[in-house]
Each structure stands twice: as structure tokens, then as C-alpha cells.
Amino acid sequence: MKYDVIIIGGGATGTATFRDLSMRSFNVALIEKSKIASGTTAASHQNLVGGMRYVLKDPIVAKECAEENRIISKTAPDIVGKNNNYFVGFRNEYTEKALKEAMKLDIRADELDIKAVFKDIPSLNKDLEMAIETDDKNINAQKFCWLNCTSAIESGGMLLENTEIYKIEKKDRYILLTSRGELEASYIINATGAWINTIARKIGVTIPLLYSQGTIMVQKALSARGLQYLHEPSDADAYIVHTGYGWLGTTSTTINSPEDAKLEPWADEYLKEKFSIILPNVKYQKTVKNFTGIRPLFKQKITENGREVSRDFRIFEEPEKFLHIVGGKLTTARLMAEKISDEICEKAGNSSKCKTDREPLQETTK
């Protein structure tokens, strides 16, 4: 089979790119070795970030998240939660700077009457001094991926799940993938997230990555809405509420490869203890389950750790016509897809513009 573009990886970025390119009239195939949204996307906090968390540490990412939050909330309202998160904390130099920077970046951060918030969420620590309502809210990440695929297929895209790639060869005018059979493409996009080097090495390329493992603990929610600790980003800062359950996380442990990811036995007690400054009773609430995800972060310095590396994304081309995309957030997956699709268009001489920032992403009645 011959395609204009083959995308490898069926997570948020890969499926969003599948949709974008298919809507620009490319003949596109998406290859996923397992099931759609079965990897890092499923193991994320599934929070549609509003930008507040990154206003001081990563302002570019903060602004990207704020804009993408507005786009996804408008184009895919059925998969986005109705309750906004509260950022809560104490008045200090950090919180004052963060509020000023949020205003400068046009990131929503509305200060609330803390007494009213205590009435709304009685389980909060009564020593807290401030509460901010932001645009952060939960998102159904799996459905986001499936709606992207459905839209792409309606535009002529081909989805190949449970399809492993055994060999990749660069030919003069195309790239040959050996899988169930042989697949040819003018361009390849490697959007496999934490497994990006598994694919890159098949064609002799290695991307410098830092693999940061994060554990999330799930319990019956002690709050009706998501809560985040407004302070310098650290572990156990976010309590994201999904259908009555609080997802508390995360840790940030550097590992050598995705295959080294495993549940951290110490994380449950550690996460609860740290977040008890916000919800004291979180320590005594029974854990329903724990799970672990991997953040593949582009590593610029040897000494960087998982909290220091930017959450922005990068696009690499090596070899020619073989593009790799890494980093970013679940919230910025649509933007990442737009940027790498723009690059494909420029290379292919296609003048089509992105439509995903305004076209509804929803189930059809066909």
C-alpha cells in the first residue's frame, strides 16, 4: 500500500495529526502497535491545563496551554469537564508573582473568597489563605483520540491497530515500512511518545530524551472539583476529579527507558502526605488503585531532571522526510499536530490550512 503520510503512534498527538492531515486531503495511514490511546495518553492525569501551573517556570507552555484549553473547550465540549479547577495555597512571593504573570499572559486566574470556598469544599485545610479559579478542567483523553480517528477516517484516512513495525528503509523517493506487509510513504511521522526512540533507532536515529515516570493514586474524591496546589511546581500538586474519584499525582522519577516503568511502592504514602497540606483527610482515604505514566522530555542538558525540563514540544527531521515529534502536553496535542502538519504541507507543496482549531470534534450522526 502507498500513502502520502504514515503516522506511527495512536496517542493524543498521533491521532490529532491523523485528523489534521486527513482534513487537508492527504492520503494518510495511522499505525498503532496496540490499541488507540492505550499508552501514555491513557496513563496521564487527563487534565486540560489552563496554564496557571507553568506561568513562571515555562511561560511559553503556559500560553500554549491557555489557548489550546479555549480551543478544545469550544470545539469538543462533550469530552471536557464542566467544573473548573481551583488553585489553592498561601500568600507569599511566589503566588503574587504567579498572579501578575498570569494577567500579563492573558491566563485566567480569578481570585475567590476563601471563606466561600471553604463552604463549597469543607474538607480543605482551613489554614489556606487563597483560592484561584482557573480554566483547568478534566478531559476524556481516550475519547479525544477516538474522535480524532473517526474524523480522519471520514476524510479518507486508514487506521491500522495492533500493527507492529519490524523494519524501516529509506529509499530514493519513498520510505518503506515492513509490517504485516509492505507500506510505502512519502513522509513518516514518528509520534510514539515515550517509545519514540524504539522507532527512530530502526532508521539509525536517536533523540536525546529524559524519561520521567509519574505515579498517580486514585481514591474516592474528597472534593467535587479538581484542586491544585499554587506553589513552585513539585510532586503531588494536582488532585484531578473524574466521575467522583480524585486522581492525586504525580511523582517525577527519572528512569533509563520506558521498559523500566513500574509502580512505585512508596508513592502512595508519599503523595498523600504531601497533598495533605491541601486536603488533610487525603491521608486516611482508601486508595482504589495506582498507575504509572511516562513523560518523554527533550533533554538539552545532561544535568536536567524531570522537573527542570521544559514541557514544550520539539519537531526533528532525520533522515529527510522522516519527522519525529516529542514533548508537549496532552493539552497541546492538537497544536503539536497543527505544527507538524504545517511542515508536511510546506514540504509537499500543499497550501491547505489547519481546520482543527475551529471544526467541531464530535460524534457524527452518520
N, C-alpha and C positions, 0 to 999 in steps of 0.2 A: 504493500500500500504506500501511496505517496501523499505527502501533506506539505502545506506551506510551512506550518509550525507544529512541532511536537512539544508539549509541556510535560515535564516529569514532576510528579508530586501533586497529590489531591487534597492538600490542606487549604487554608483560607487564601493564601497568596496564589497558589496554583489554580484553584477553581475560579478566583476573581479574574485572573489573567485569561483563562479559558473563555469566560464570558466576554471580556473586553475585546479580545482579538476576533472571536466569532462574530460579534456585532459589527466589527469593521470589515467583514466579508472575507476574512482569511479562512482557508481550509485548515482546521485545527483538530489535533487529537490530544487528549489528556490521558496520560498513563499513570496509574497508581498501583503500587505493588500489593496493596491490601484493599481496604475499603475507604471510600471518601471520608475525610475528617476523622481518621482513626489514629492519627499520630499526635503531634504537638498541639494541634488545634483543639482536640478533644481534652487534652490534659492541661489546658490553660485555665485561668481564673474566669474566663468568659465575661470580662468586664469591658464595656465600651467606654474607653478612657476619655475624660473630658479635658485633660491637660494639666490639671492642678498639681498632680504629683511631680511633674517634671519642670515646673516654671523656673526654678533656679538652677537646677542641675543640668537640664537638657532642653533649653527654651525652643530650639528648632522642632524637636519632637513634640513638645507641649503644644505648639501652634498647629502642627500637623494633626495631632490627635483631636484638638478642639474643632478644627474644620471638618475632619472626617466624621467625628461624632455627629455634627449637624447634618452632613450628607446622608449618613446611614439612617439616622433617626427620621429623616424626611422620606427617603426612598424605600426603606424597609421597616416601617413602623411595627409590623406584625411580629418581628423577631426581636424587638427591643423592649426592655422592661419599662414599666410606667413610672416607677419610683426612682427619683434621683438619689445618688449617694450623699451622705453628709461627711465632710471632713471635720473632725473634732480634735481639739488639742488645748494648748496652753499659750497664753500671750507671752511672746519672747521676741528676740531679734529676728529669728528665722521666720516666724509666722507673719510678722509685719512686712518683712521684705517680700515674702511669697505673695501676699495680698496686693502689694504695689506692683509687682511684676505681672501678676495675673491681669490687672487692669490695663497695663501697658500692652500686653499681648492679646487683648480682647478675649480673655478666657473667663467664662462665667464663674464668679465666686461671691455669692450673696451671703453676707453675714446675717445670722439669725439670732433671735432672742434665746439665749442659752436656757433660760427657765422654761420657755415653751418647748424646747427640745427635750428637756428632762421629763416633761409631762407626756410627750409623744413617745419617748423611749425610756421608761422608768429604770431599766437595767443599766443605764450609763453610770459611769463613775461621777459622782456629784462634785468632785473636785475639778472637773473640766471647766475651762474658762471661756471657750468659744466654740461655735459651730458654724460651718460654711456649707451652703448648698451649692453643688456643682452640677455639671451635665453628665457626670459619670453615671452609668446605669448598666444593668446586665444585658447580655445578648446571647441568643441561642446560636452558638458558633457552628454547630453541626448543620442546622437548618440554613444558615448563611451559605455554607458550602454547597448544600444540595440545591438551593435556589439558583446559585451561580451556574451549576451544572445543567439544570433544567433549562435555563435561559440560553446557555450556549448550544445545547442540543437542538433547541427550537430554531437556532440560527444556523444549523448545519454541522455543529461540532460532533466529534466522535469521542465517546468515553470508554476507556479500557481499564476496568478494575481488575484486581487480582492478576496483574501482569508484571512480571519481573523482567528487568533488562539484564541481559547476560554480556552483551558486547556492544561497544560503540566505535565506529570507524569514521574518520574524516576523509571523504572522497573529494575529487576536484570540484564538483558542482553541488554536492549534497552531503548530508551526514546520514550514515546507515546505522540503524539500531537493530540488534538481533534480540528478539524476544520469543513470543510464540512462533512468529515468522519474522520476515524482514520488513522493516519500516523505513521509508526514506523521508527526509525533511530538508527543506532549505535552511531552516533555523531550528535550534533546540533551545528551550528554556529550562534550566535546572532550578526548580522551586521546591526542593525536597527538605528545606528547613535544616534540622539537626543532622540529617543524612546527606547534606549537600556534597560532602567530600567522597561519600560512597559512590556517587555518580561521577563527580569531577575526576576522580582517580582513574576511572575507566577510559578516560581520554588523556591521561597524563598530566592532570592539573590538580593542585592542592590549594585551597582557600585558607588563609590564616584565621582560625576560629578559636574562640573561647567557649567551651560548653559549660553553661551554668545550670545546675539542677535545682529545681524548686519543688518542695513538697507542700501540698495543700491538705488541710484537715477539715472534715465535714462533720457538722453536728446540727441538731435541731436549732433553728435560729432563735437568738435572744433579742432580735430586733426585726422590725417589719421592713426595714430598708438597709441597704449597704452602708457600712461605716468604714472610714479610712482615717488613719492617724496623721494629722497635719504636723509633720516634722521632717527633718532630713531623712530622705528615703532609706529604709533599712528593712530588716526581716519582720515578718508578722505585722504588716501595716494595713492590710486590707481584709475586711470581713464582708464578702460579697454575698448577697442573699438571693438564692434561687429557689422558688416554689417552697418556701418555708424552711429551707436549710441554709445555714451560714457556712460559707467556704472561707476558711481562715488560712492566709498564707502571705508570703511564701518564705522559704529559706533561699539561700543562694550559695550553693556548694559547687566549686569548680571540679569537674571530672575530666578525664582524658578523652573519652569518646562516648557517643550515645549508648553504646552497648554496656557502659559501666553504670548507667542509671539504675537506681533501686530505691525502695522505700527506706527512709532514714529512721531507724527505731527511736532515736532521741527527739525527732522533730515534733511529735505530738505534744509532749510536755513543754518543750521549748516555745512553740508557737502560742500555746495557751498562756503560759507565764508572761510572755512579752506583751500580748494583747490585753491582758487583764487590767492594764492601766486605763483602758477604754471601757471594757466590759468585765468587771470583776468576777462575775459568775461563769465566765467562759472556761475557767479552770475546772469547774465542777460539772460542766455539761458533758454528757457521754459522747464519745466520738463514734460516728456512724461508719466512717471509712477514711482512709488516707490514700492519696495518689500523688504521683510524681510526674513532672513535665521537664522538658529541656529547652533552655533558651540558647539558640546558636547565635553568638555575638561576634561581629567582626573585630578582630584583635589587632590594634595598632601598636601597642607597646607590650613587651614581654612581661612587665611587672603588673599589668592591669588585672584587677579581679572582677567578678561578676557584677558588683555594684558600681564600679567605676566606668565600665564600658558603655558607650552611648547606645541608646535603643533605636537610633536611626538606621536606615537600611542602605545597602550598597548593591550596585549592579556591576558585574565584571563580564568582560568578553574575552574568553580564552579557551580554545583557539577561535579563529574567526567564525562568526555566525553561531557560536555556542555561548549563550548567555547564562550567567549564574546570578541569582538574587538572594540576598541573605540579610538577616537582621530584621528590624522593624517590630511592629506590634500587631496583634490581631486587629486592633482598631484601624491601623493604616494599611491593611491588606489591599483594599480597593485602590488606594493611592499608589501603592507599590505596583499593582497590576497596570495602572494607567501609565506609569513612567516607563516600565519595561516594554509595554505595548507601543508607546510612542517611539522607542528606539527601534523596534522591529519595523514599524511603519517607515521611519526615515531610511533604514537600510533597504527596504523593499520598494521604495518609491510610491508608497501608498499615502495619500493625503487625507485619509479618513481621520476624524477627530473622535476623542473619547465621548461615549454617551452614558457611561455608568454613573456619572455624578448627578444625572437628572432623570434617567429612565427608572421607573419603579422596579424594585426587585421583589417579586411576589409570585405566589402560585397563580397559575392561569386557570381558566375555566374550560380550556380546550379539551 
